[in-house]
Amino acid sequence: MGLVTDEEEALKWFQKAAEGGDASAQDRLGDAYEDGHLGLKIDLEIALMWFKKAAEGGDGHAQWRLAEAYEEGELGLPTDMKKALQWRTAEER
């Protein structure tokens, strides 16, 4: 017996955890909004908001994603190598 995927239920729990300050859940919501997962429409502004919260909370993947976004000018951010380096440095700690 396998588990049935329930994106709506998963989204509910990720949202609850993210709003409670869980950096990993915040990062997952950033991914979901960036890629349109969990039944969400792509929204790069909201994705960026969640990635920033997660990165500030110490999530390594979110820190990496912000560094990439600043290096490449993604997620609506301008290219900013200084900020990219700051997030790379944070990721390596």
mmCIF file of the C-alpha atoms, coordinates in Angstrom:
data_MODEL
# 
_entry.id   MODEL 
# 
loop_
_atom_site.group_PDB 
_atom_site.id 
_atom_site.type_symbol 
_atom_site.label_atom_id 
_atom_site.label_alt_id 
_atom_site.label_comp_id 
_atom_site.label_asym_id 
_atom_site.label_entity_id 
_atom_site.label_seq_id 
_atom_site.pdbx_PDB_ins_code 
_atom_site.Cartn_x 
_atom_site.Cartn_y 
_atom_site.Cartn_z 
_atom_site.occupancy 
_atom_site.B_iso_or_equiv 
_atom_site.pdbx_formal_charge 
_atom_site.auth_seq_id 
_atom_site.auth_comp_id 
_atom_site.auth_asym_id 
_atom_site.auth_atom_id 
_atom_site.pdbx_PDB_model_num 
ATOM 1  C CA . MET A 1 1  ? 0.000  0.000  0.000   1.00 0.00 ? 1  MET A CA 1 
ATOM 2  C CA . GLY A 1 2  ? 1.329  3.373  -1.008  1.00 0.00 ? 2  GLY A CA 1 
ATOM 3  C CA . LEU A 1 3  ? 0.398  6.820  0.105   1.00 0.00 ? 3  LEU A CA 1 
ATOM 4  C CA . VAL A 1 4  ? -1.814 8.969  -2.065  1.00 0.00 ? 4  VAL A CA 1 
ATOM 5  C CA . THR A 1 5  ? -0.367 12.393 -2.874  1.00 0.00 ? 5  THR A CA 1 
ATOM 6  C CA . ASP A 1 6  ? -2.556 15.212 -1.603  1.00 0.00 ? 6  ASP A CA 1 
ATOM 7  C CA . GLU A 1 7  ? -1.031 18.519 -2.711  1.00 0.00 ? 7  GLU A CA 1 
ATOM 8  C CA . GLU A 1 8  ? -3.725 20.579 -1.023  1.00 0.00 ? 8  GLU A CA 1 
ATOM 9  C CA . GLU A 1 9  ? -3.070 18.903 2.331   1.00 0.00 ? 9  GLU A CA 1 
ATOM 10 C CA . ALA A 1 10 ? 0.707  19.197 1.885   1.00 0.00 ? 10 ALA A CA 1 
ATOM 11 C CA . LEU A 1 11 ? 0.391  22.878 1.055   1.00 0.00 ? 11 LEU A CA 1 
ATOM 12 C CA . LYS A 1 12 ? -1.723 23.441 4.175   1.00 0.00 ? 12 LYS A CA 1 
ATOM 13 C CA . TRP A 1 13 ? 0.959  21.908 6.423   1.00 0.00 ? 13 TRP A CA 1 
ATOM 14 C CA . PHE A 1 14 ? 3.889  23.605 4.683   1.00 0.00 ? 14 PHE A CA 1 
ATOM 15 C CA . GLN A 1 15 ? 2.058  26.949 5.006   1.00 0.00 ? 15 GLN A CA 1 
ATOM 16 C CA . LYS A 1 16 ? 1.358  26.363 8.697   1.00 0.00 ? 16 LYS A CA 1 
ATOM 17 C CA . ALA A 1 17 ? 4.975  25.403 9.414   1.00 0.00 ? 17 ALA A CA 1 
ATOM 18 C CA . ALA A 1 18 ? 6.363  28.278 7.321   1.00 0.00 ? 18 ALA A CA 1 
ATOM 19 C CA . GLU A 1 19 ? 4.170  30.834 9.056   1.00 0.00 ? 19 GLU A CA 1 
ATOM 20 C CA . GLY A 1 20 ? 5.368  29.375 12.363  1.00 0.00 ? 20 GLY A CA 1 
ATOM 21 C CA . GLY A 1 21 ? 8.960  30.175 11.389  1.00 0.00 ? 21 GLY A CA 1 
ATOM 22 C CA . ASP A 1 22 ? 10.176 26.800 10.084  1.00 0.00 ? 22 ASP A CA 1 
ATOM 23 C CA . ALA A 1 23 ? 12.946 27.724 7.624   1.00 0.00 ? 23 ALA A CA 1 
ATOM 24 C CA . SER A 1 24 ? 12.792 24.392 5.781   1.00 0.00 ? 24 SER A CA 1 
ATOM 25 C CA . ALA A 1 25 ? 9.061  24.799 5.153   1.00 0.00 ? 25 ALA A CA 1 
ATOM 26 C CA . GLN A 1 26 ? 9.652  28.386 4.030   1.00 0.00 ? 26 GLN A CA 1 
ATOM 27 C CA . ASP A 1 27 ? 12.223 27.130 1.538   1.00 0.00 ? 27 ASP A CA 1 
ATOM 28 C CA . ARG A 1 28 ? 9.813  24.476 0.248   1.00 0.00 ? 28 ARG A CA 1 
ATOM 29 C CA . LEU A 1 29 ? 7.153  27.138 -0.279  1.00 0.00 ? 29 LEU A CA 1 
ATOM 30 C CA . GLY A 1 30 ? 9.700  29.246 -2.151  1.00 0.00 ? 30 GLY A CA 1 
ATOM 31 C CA . ASP A 1 31 ? 10.351 26.270 -4.436  1.00 0.00 ? 31 ASP A CA 1 
ATOM 32 C CA . ALA A 1 32 ? 6.633  25.630 -4.857  1.00 0.00 ? 32 ALA A CA 1 
ATOM 33 C CA . TYR A 1 33 ? 5.891  29.233 -5.856  1.00 0.00 ? 33 TYR A CA 1 
ATOM 34 C CA . GLU A 1 34 ? 8.932  29.383 -8.133  1.00 0.00 ? 34 GLU A CA 1 
ATOM 35 C CA . ASP A 1 35 ? 8.071  26.177 -9.995  1.00 0.00 ? 35 ASP A CA 1 
ATOM 36 C CA . GLY A 1 36 ? 4.289  26.021 -9.641  1.00 0.00 ? 36 GLY A CA 1 
ATOM 37 C CA . HIS A 1 37 ? 4.223  22.936 -7.404  1.00 0.00 ? 37 HIS A CA 1 
ATOM 38 C CA . LEU A 1 38 ? 1.646  21.898 -4.800  1.00 0.00 ? 38 LEU A CA 1 
ATOM 39 C CA . GLY A 1 39 ? -1.128 23.260 -6.992  1.00 0.00 ? 39 GLY A CA 1 
ATOM 40 C CA . LEU A 1 40 ? 0.209  26.827 -6.828  1.00 0.00 ? 40 LEU A CA 1 
ATOM 41 C CA . LYS A 1 41 ? 0.556  29.230 -9.724  1.00 0.00 ? 41 LYS A CA 1 
ATOM 42 C CA . ILE A 1 42 ? 4.071  30.500 -10.338 1.00 0.00 ? 42 ILE A CA 1 
ATOM 43 C CA . ASP A 1 43 ? 4.610  33.717 -8.394  1.00 0.00 ? 43 ASP A CA 1 
ATOM 44 C CA . LEU A 1 44 ? 8.239  34.816 -8.245  1.00 0.00 ? 44 LEU A CA 1 
ATOM 45 C CA . GLU A 1 45 ? 7.537  37.680 -5.849  1.00 0.00 ? 45 GLU A CA 1 
ATOM 46 C CA . ILE A 1 46 ? 6.078  35.314 -3.248  1.00 0.00 ? 46 ILE A CA 1 
ATOM 47 C CA . ALA A 1 47 ? 8.814  32.748 -3.963  1.00 0.00 ? 47 ALA A CA 1 
ATOM 48 C CA . LEU A 1 48 ? 11.440 35.397 -3.246  1.00 0.00 ? 48 LEU A CA 1 
ATOM 49 C CA . MET A 1 49 ? 9.709  36.401 -0.015  1.00 0.00 ? 49 MET A CA 1 
ATOM 50 C CA . TRP A 1 50 ? 9.768  32.793 1.245   1.00 0.00 ? 50 TRP A CA 1 
ATOM 51 C CA . PHE A 1 51 ? 13.360 32.212 0.125   1.00 0.00 ? 51 PHE A CA 1 
ATOM 52 C CA . LYS A 1 52 ? 14.457 35.361 1.989   1.00 0.00 ? 52 LYS A CA 1 
ATOM 53 C CA . LYS A 1 53 ? 12.675 34.298 5.185   1.00 0.00 ? 53 LYS A CA 1 
ATOM 54 C CA . ALA A 1 54 ? 14.170 30.813 4.936   1.00 0.00 ? 54 ALA A CA 1 
ATOM 55 C CA . ALA A 1 55 ? 17.662 32.122 4.189   1.00 0.00 ? 55 ALA A CA 1 
ATOM 56 C CA . GLU A 1 56 ? 17.514 34.529 7.113   1.00 0.00 ? 56 GLU A CA 1 
ATOM 57 C CA . GLY A 1 57 ? 16.404 31.570 9.243   1.00 0.00 ? 57 GLY A CA 1 
ATOM 58 C CA . GLY A 1 58 ? 19.528 29.642 8.258   1.00 0.00 ? 58 GLY A CA 1 
ATOM 59 C CA . ASP A 1 59 ? 18.220 27.324 5.537   1.00 0.00 ? 59 ASP A CA 1 
ATOM 60 C CA . GLY A 1 60 ? 21.219 26.414 3.350   1.00 0.00 ? 60 GLY A CA 1 
ATOM 61 C CA . HIS A 1 61 ? 19.230 25.705 0.207   1.00 0.00 ? 61 HIS A CA 1 
ATOM 62 C CA . ALA A 1 62 ? 17.447 29.046 0.422   1.00 0.00 ? 62 ALA A CA 1 
ATOM 63 C CA . GLN A 1 63 ? 20.779 30.807 0.943   1.00 0.00 ? 63 GLN A CA 1 
ATOM 64 C CA . TRP A 1 64 ? 22.152 29.035 -2.132  1.00 0.00 ? 64 TRP A CA 1 
ATOM 65 C CA . ARG A 1 65 ? 19.020 29.948 -4.135  1.00 0.00 ? 65 ARG A CA 1 
ATOM 66 C CA . LEU A 1 66 ? 19.315 33.631 -3.211  1.00 0.00 ? 66 LEU A CA 1 
ATOM 67 C CA . ALA A 1 67 ? 23.011 33.633 -4.146  1.00 0.00 ? 67 ALA A CA 1 
ATOM 68 C CA . GLU A 1 68 ? 22.087 32.123 -7.521  1.00 0.00 ? 68 GLU A CA 1 
ATOM 69 C CA . ALA A 1 69 ? 19.268 34.616 -7.998  1.00 0.00 ? 69 ALA A CA 1 
ATOM 70 C CA . TYR A 1 70 ? 21.566 37.576 -7.327  1.00 0.00 ? 70 TYR A CA 1 
ATOM 71 C CA . GLU A 1 71 ? 24.303 36.133 -9.574  1.00 0.00 ? 71 GLU A CA 1 
ATOM 72 C CA . GLU A 1 72 ? 21.936 35.525 -12.487 1.00 0.00 ? 72 GLU A CA 1 
ATOM 73 C CA . GLY A 1 73 ? 19.368 38.288 -11.959 1.00 0.00 ? 73 GLY A CA 1 
ATOM 74 C CA . GLU A 1 74 ? 16.563 35.799 -11.300 1.00 0.00 ? 74 GLU A CA 1 
ATOM 75 C CA . LEU A 1 75 ? 13.365 35.950 -9.229  1.00 0.00 ? 75 LEU A CA 1 
ATOM 76 C CA . GLY A 1 76 ? 12.949 39.584 -10.222 1.00 0.00 ? 76 GLY A CA 1 
ATOM 77 C CA . LEU A 1 77 ? 16.235 40.586 -8.585  1.00 0.00 ? 77 LEU A CA 1 
ATOM 78 C CA . PRO A 1 78 ? 18.883 42.698 -10.265 1.00 0.00 ? 78 PRO A CA 1 
ATOM 79 C CA . THR A 1 79 ? 22.305 41.142 -10.694 1.00 0.00 ? 79 THR A CA 1 
ATOM 80 C CA . ASP A 1 80 ? 24.271 41.990 -7.554  1.00 0.00 ? 80 ASP A CA 1 
ATOM 81 C CA . MET A 1 81 ? 27.525 40.108 -7.056  1.00 0.00 ? 81 MET A CA 1 
ATOM 82 C CA . LYS A 1 82 ? 28.106 41.623 -3.598  1.00 0.00 ? 82 LYS A CA 1 
ATOM 83 C CA . LYS A 1 83 ? 24.793 40.233 -2.307  1.00 0.00 ? 83 LYS A CA 1 
ATOM 84 C CA . ALA A 1 84 ? 25.425 36.948 -4.116  1.00 0.00 ? 84 ALA A CA 1 
ATOM 85 C CA . LEU A 1 85 ? 28.730 36.629 -2.288  1.00 0.00 ? 85 LEU A CA 1 
ATOM 86 C CA . GLN A 1 86 ? 27.103 37.488 1.049   1.00 0.00 ? 86 GLN A CA 1 
ATOM 87 C CA . TRP A 1 87 ? 24.594 34.652 0.584   1.00 0.00 ? 87 TRP A CA 1 
ATOM 88 C CA . ARG A 1 88 ? 27.316 32.250 -0.638  1.00 0.00 ? 88 ARG A CA 1 
ATOM 89 C CA . THR A 1 89 ? 29.314 33.060 2.485   1.00 0.00 ? 89 THR A CA 1 
ATOM 90 C CA . ALA A 1 90 ? 26.259 32.512 4.697   1.00 0.00 ? 90 ALA A CA 1 
ATOM 91 C CA . GLU A 1 91 ? 25.587 29.193 2.974   1.00 0.00 ? 91 GLU A CA 1 
ATOM 92 C CA . GLU A 1 92 ? 29.106 27.953 3.721   1.00 0.00 ? 92 GLU A CA 1 
ATOM 93 C CA . ARG A 1 93 ? 28.872 28.626 7.472   1.00 0.00 ? 93 ARG A CA 1 
# 
